Amino acid sequence: MTTHVPRAAPGTPSPQVRTRSLPWDFTGAGGHRLSGRLELPVDGEPTAIALYAHCFTCGKDGLAAARTARLLAQRSTAVLRFDFTGVGGSEGEFADTDFSGNVADLVCAAAALTERLRPPTLLVGHSLGGAAVLAAAHRVPGVRAVATIGAPSHPAHLRRHFSPADRERIRRDGVAEVTLAGRPFRVGEGLLRDVVEQPQRELIASLPVPLLVLHSPDDRLVDPSQAREIHDAAGDGASLVWLHGADHLLTDRADAERAAQLISSWAAPLLAAPG
């Protein structure tokens, strides 16, 4: 199923988002302390628990992650967002990380939620984080729904963001400093090799739960054709919704609100069904 959702008219007022935000650190797959934040509804107990994976190098406090988590929490879904190993406030070296490690960190985050609160039933991922939740869904007991925002159909798409010269320096030296989104990062050869080796299409095709694919037809970083590939690979259990007018990073608050509302409305009957 494919749906088109228009953007709100300019000047449309945004509701005041009120949530409780708590530090939530836990141990990641590599033994490092990972920095997380749990977003909770202000009033009452959450009706669902979600786990949010941020985009490549963005971190848990990026606009899309923070806004989407808070808006979902306003709609009674508690959300854990965290920095992957080597990013933001988390320990570890970014140069030593790869896509498989991000997936493993998600599994550890789910285990921490299960131990300290209750198992997450919704996985949400933005961009490369979307690819990560698609890969992690098979390894998270109790998950009932997965939603992606601007995700590539395969993590190997990440290689396109490195110039041929950067890829050659990384290959030659094993690790090299490159500029990503205007910031310097030390990137290891393992990352570029690991993304290519992922069986992503097989994982999407065998996804055990319903999938919501959100993508902007105006996305200039991850081509909209990637969303169609995910949707088609997932088959009858997937829904594709176009976020007209949004950019890849959901830098406009109204676009983050729209994404959160769509995810919440779509997931509500799935998460409320008897286990």
Residue pairs with C-beta under 8 A, 6 or more apart in sequence:
1 238
1 239
1 240
2 231
2 239
2 240
2 241
2 242
3 239
3 240
3 241
3 242
4 241
4 242
4 244
5 241
5 242
5 243
5 244
5 258
5 262
6 244
6 245
7 243
7 244
7 245
7 246
7 254
7 255
7 258
8 254
8 257
8 258
12 254
14 253
14 254
14 257
15 74
15 257
17 67
17 70
17 71
17 74
18 42
18 74
19 39
19 40
19 41
19 42
19 70
19 73
19 74
20 39
20 40
20 41
20 42
20 73
21 37
21 38
21 39
21 40
21 70
22 37
22 38
22 40
23 35
23 36
23 37
23 38
24 36
24 37
24 38
24 80
24 82
24 112
25 33
25 34
25 35
25 36
26 33
26 34
26 36
26 82
26 108
26 109
26 112
27 33
27 34
27 108
27 112
28 34
28 84
28 85
28 90
28 92
28 104
28 105
28 108
28 109
29 85
29 101
29 104
29 105
29 107
29 108
30 85
30 92
30 96
30 101
30 104
32 85
32 90
32 91
32 92
33 90
33 91
34 82
34 83
34 84
34 85
34 90
34 91
34 105
34 108
34 109
35 60
35 82
35 83
35 88
35 89
35 90
36 60
36 80
36 81
36 82
36 83
36 109
37 60
37 61
37 69
37 80
37 81
37 82
38 78
38 79
38 80
38 117
39 69
39 70
39 72
39 73
39 78
39 79
39 80
39 81
40 46
40 73
40 78
41 73
41 74
41 76
41 77
41 78
44 76
46 73
46 76
46 77
46 78
47 76
47 77
47 271
47 272
48 76
48 77
48 78
48 121
48 122
48 267
48 268
48 271
49 77
49 78
49 79
49 80
49 113
49 117
49 118
49 119
49 120
49 121
49 122
50 69
50 72
50 77
50 78
50 79
50 80
50 120
50 121
50 122
50 123
50 124
51 79
51 80
51 106
51 109
51 110
51 113
51 120
51 122
51 123
51 124
51 133
51 140
52 60
52 65
52 68
52 69
52 79
52 80
52 81
52 124
52 125
52 126
52 129
53 84
53 102
53 106
53 123
53 124
53 125
53 126
53 129
53 130
53 132
53 133
53 136
54 60
54 62
54 64
54 65
54 81
54 83
54 84
54 87
54 126
54 129
55 62
55 64
55 65
55 126
55 127
55 128
55 129
55 150
55 249
56 127
56 128
56 129
56 158
56 161
56 180
57 87
57 94
57 180
57 181
57 183
57 185
58 64
58 65
58 87
58 126
58 127
58 129
58 181
58 249
59 65
59 83
59 87
59 88
59 89
60 66
60 81
60 82
60 83
60 88
60 89
61 88
62 249
63 249
63 250
63 251
63 256
64 126
64 149
64 249
64 250
64 251
64 256
65 81
65 126
66 81
67 250
67 253
67 256
67 257
67 260
68 79
68 124
68 126
68 149
68 250
68 256
68 259
68 260
68 263
69 79
69 81
71 256
71 257
71 260
71 261
71 264
72 79
72 124
72 260
72 263
72 264
73 79
75 260
75 261
75 264
77 122
77 264
77 267
77 271
78 117
79 124
80 109
80 112
80 113
80 120
82 90
82 105
82 109
83 89
83 90
84 90
84 97
84 101
84 102
84 105
85 91
85 92
85 94
85 96
85 97
85 101
85 102
85 105
86 92
86 93
86 94
86 95
86 96
86 97
87 94
93 186
94 185
94 186
94 187
95 175
95 185
95 186
95 187
95 188
96 188
96 190
97 188
97 191
98 188
98 190
98 191
98 193
98 194
98 195
99 128
99 131
99 132
99 135
99 155
99 158
99 191
99 194
99 195
99 198
100 194
100 198
102 128
102 129
102 132
103 132
103 135
103 136
103 139
106 123
106 132
106 133
106 136
106 140
107 136
107 139
107 140
110 119
110 120
110 136
110 140
110 141
110 143
113 119
113 120
114 120
114 141
114 142
119 140
119 141
119 142
119 143
120 140
120 142
120 143
121 142
121 143
121 144
121 145
121 271
122 143
122 144
122 145
122 146
122 147
122 263
122 267
122 271
123 133
123 136
123 137
123 140
123 143
123 145
123 146
123 147
124 133
124 146
124 147
124 148
124 149
124 263
125 131
125 132
125 133
125 134
125 146
125 147
125 148
125 149
125 151
126 148
126 149
126 150
126 151
126 250
127 149
127 150
127 151
127 152
127 221
127 222
127 248
128 151
128 152
128 155
128 158
129 151
130 148
130 149
130 150
130 151
130 152
131 148
131 151
131 152
131 153
131 154
131 155
131 157
131 200
132 155
133 146
133 148
134 146
134 148
134 151
134 200
134 203
134 204
134 207
134 211
134 230
135 155
135 198
135 200
135 203
137 143
137 146
137 203
137 207
137 208
137 209
138 203
138 206
138 207
138 208
142 275
143 208
143 209
144 209
144 210
144 267
144 270
144 271
144 273
145 209
145 210
145 211
145 212
145 266
145 267
145 270
145 271
146 207
146 209
146 210
146 211
146 212
147 211
147 212
147 213
147 214
147 263
147 266
147 267
148 211
148 212
148 213
148 214
148 230
149 214
149 215
149 250
149 259
150 214
150 215
150 216
150 219
150 221
150 222
150 248
150 250
151 213
151 215
151 222
151 226
151 227
151 230
152 158
152 222
152 226
153 200
153 201
153 204
153 226
153 227
153 229
153 230
153 233
154 195
154 198
154 200
154 201
155 194
155 195
155 198
155 200
156 195
156 196
156 198
157 195
157 222
157 226
158 191
158 192
158 195
159 167
159 192
159 195
159 196
161 180
161 221
162 170
162 178
162 187
162 192
166 176
166 178
166 187
167 192
169 176
169 178
170 176
170 178
170 187
170 188
170 189
170 192
171 189
171 192
174 188
174 189
175 186
175 187
175 188
175 189
176 186
176 187
177 184
177 185
177 186
177 187
178 184
178 185
178 187
179 185
180 187
201 233
204 211
204 230
204 233
204 234
205 233
205 234
205 235
207 234
207 237
207 238
209 237
209 270
210 237
210 238
210 239
210 270
211 230
211 231
211 234
211 237
211 238
211 239
212 238
212 239
212 241
212 262
212 263
212 266
212 267
213 227
213 230
213 231
213 234
213 238
213 239
213 240
213 241
214 227
214 241
214 243
214 259
214 262
214 263
215 222
215 224
215 226
215 227
215 240
215 241
215 242
215 243
216 224
216 242
216 243
216 244
216 245
216 246
216 247
216 248
216 255
217 224
217 242
217 243
217 244
218 244
218 245
218 246
218 247
219 246
219 247
219 248
220 247
220 248
221 248
222 248
224 242
227 240
228 240
230 238
230 240
231 238
231 239
231 240
239 266
241 262
243 255
243 258
243 259
245 255
246 252
246 255
246 258
246 259
247 255
250 256
250 259
